[in-house]
Amino acid sequence: MRLSVVTAALVAVLVGFGSTIALIVSAAQALGATEAQTASWLAMLCLATAVSTAVLSLRYRIPTVTAWSTPGAALIVGTTGIAMPEAVGAFLAAAGLILLTAAVKPLGRLVEKLPVAVAAAMLAGILLRFVLEVFVQAGVAPALVLPLVLLFLALRTVSPSWAVILVLVAGILLARFLGLAEGMTLTLRLTDPVFIRPTFEVGAIVGLGLPLYLVTMAGQNLPGYAVQRTFGYTPPTRPILLVTGLASAATAPFGAHMTNLSAITAAICNGPDAHPDPAKRWLTGPFYALGYVFLAAFAASFVALFASLPPALIAAIAGLALISPLVVAAGGALKEEATRFAAVVTLAVTASGVSLLDTGSAFWGLLAGLTVLGLDRVKGWAKARLTKPDRTAD
């Protein structure tokens, strides 16, 4: 045992929690959740993360850390016309699809064959709205937001992982200084889970549940597998889906949207800074889990703190946290010239926020991109047939 194991785990907890808590609060607000429901949502996400990380790390002896779906939370914020009961039904449907993917190999292969450009473009379209909101809020509250943007740009040159957390702390202090958070307090109090009876609506399942499943697989699980392979580990893909799917299904009735394999914080726990011996890095898992158990217990305190902050600050922090994921998603979407047009169509439709037939823009963006890609491939096939030499004359 080394001290670096403990510090790596705690740094991963702070980075994962601190950089995206504003996004979870925004997602809950978008669905009309009460403060108690928001605290329950956050607590269950932390608890699911703790349990799934502990189970997988102890069972397989590799640093398998989980997290909540950041792109999934961003998707929820952009959803309109869905209340908490319908959202919980969509969360359960998405968890069911994860479990189905673990049980049925062909479904997993089908998801892996989803065109990377279209999947990345859908994710980029979801994230783009949040990044743009940073600069919208800069016009609404320039004294609060503009200094934070400049601070973020400076800090990310030194430490991209800590930039958002430090900006969050600076933002809270600045809001207090400007008199925008007079009622701000932080007193530790235990969180009470709030059960929400699910309602299964077709529009919510298609418009939220299906895209939530896809962005979680494409934006979290598949990159998470890649991170583990990068550090020389062989991830148990189906057991990971099974454990995270069960954790998601168990916590969804209490508001939690999705638990999945971590991608960003996984690099902290999988790297040599955690332990020079790769065979012992799995020890970060239990300490990572303990950190999230603490956060689960006192989630209500953090939600109360964020409830006292100005909306412009929450929007700015959430948007700044998503700039790096947007860069990665946009790069993947526009990388190949052959799929670039379909990717741009997907991004544009998704970012537009259009809602048709009670179905959100993420689904329509995905459908539009796949349609364009299909038409391009039919065109290529027809062109190849027309230019093929006629050998009947021989």
C-alpha angles and dihedrals in degrees: 000000000000131000087236089069091060095042093048091051094048092046089052090051093049094046094046096044101036097046097052109026089097089058092053091051090050091049092052091048091051090059094046094249119171121237090258092051090048091052090048090049093052094043093051091048090053092046093048090049091050096047097043092047092049094047095048097041094047094043099047101026094227126110098265108166124175135201141177121280107268095184087045091056090048089052091053093052090057093050119104133192096025123115127202097269092053090044091052089053089052091048090053090049091052091049089050090054090052090052090046089052089053092049100041115053096196090058090054091050090048091054090048089053092055103121107266092217094054095043092048091046091052089052091046091051091053093049096042093070091058095049091049089050089063090066093040088057090045086066093046097046107013096164090058104035106035096059089050092051091051091046091050092051090051096045096048090063088062104033121358091185095057099034097091094045093051091046089051091054091045090048093054091049092046092049089052091048091050091050093246096120105039093145094051115134136158114204119157113242131161120256123240115210114236117210115218117194107229124235117201110217120173093221093052093046094049096037099040112009097052096044089045089056093047098047090045092053096040099035102037118011100043094045088045091056089049092053092053092048090049089061093047101263128129106222117216092235101186096043089050090054091045095051096042091043091053091046090051093048093048095050100037094086087060093053103268113139108201143337119205145155112297120241107178102034089039089071090059093053096039097049130093092254087072093055132337090227110072090203091064101044090092086078088079088070098071093046091047088052092050090053091055092046088059091048091048092053094053101031090120090064093055093046090051089051092052091046088064094053124094115262090236090062094049092048092048095049092046092049095047090050090056099050094089094048088048091054091052093046094046091048091053092046097052100034099099119054093209092062099031097100093050089047093052091050090050092049093047096049093045094047092048092071091223115170121197129173089000089299123125129240096255091068093046091047091053092046092048093050094048090048093052091045091050092050091049091053092048088051090051092048092049092048091051091050093050094049094045110114115255107236097176090094090063 
